[in-house]
Amino acid sequence: MTTKENKEVEMATTFEDLKRAVMSLSQDDIIRLDEEIHRYAETFAIMTASETAFSEWLDSEEDIYNDI
């Protein structure tokens, strides 16, 4: 994998690898990473919660409206 700065980065594959990789980041990058993780977690939680609200859309009888 290559970063924006064209630096080669080895992908972390275990939790311990990821921890070591995070510890090598600058404080600003750690904060940015934390923000991204929280944004992802919020999005995932919202999507998971909303799945049941849209389950009626999976009704095959409603497919008649797809071609309108």
N, C-alpha and C positions, 0 to 999 in steps of 0.2 A: 504494500500500500504506500502511496506517496501523498504527502501533505501539500498544502497550498505553496509552501516554501520549497517544494520539490525535495524534501528530505525523506529518505526511506525510513519507514516505521514498521517494526515487526508487530504483527497482530497479537494481542494478549489472548490466550486461550483458556486460562484458568483464572479463578478469582485472585489467587496469589500473584499471577503475572500482571493482572490488571492493577492490583494494589501497587506493585512496584512501578508500573508505568505511570500511574497517577502521581506517585511521589516524585517523579522526575520532572513534572510539569511546574511551571511558574505559578505563583499564587493567583494571578489573574486568569490563567488558563484553568486552574482548578475551580475557580468561581464560575467561569463560563460553562465548564463541564457540568457542574452542580446544577446550574440553571437549566441546561439542556435536559439533564436526567429528570428533573422535576417537571419540566414541560412534557416530556414523554410520558411520565407516570400519570400526570393529570389527564392527558389525552387518552391514554389507555383506560383509565378508570371511567372516564365519561363514555367512551365507546362501549365498554363492557356493560355499563349500566343502561345505556340506551338500546342495546340489542333487543331486549324484550319489548320495548315500546314499538319497534318496527317489525316484529315477528309476523304480524298480519300481512305484511307486504310479500311474504314468502308463499302465500296462498296461490297455488297454480291456477285457480279459477279467476284470479285477478289479472292474469296474463292477457286477457282479452283487451285490456286497455293499453298494452304496449305499442300497438300499431296505430294509435289515434294520432 
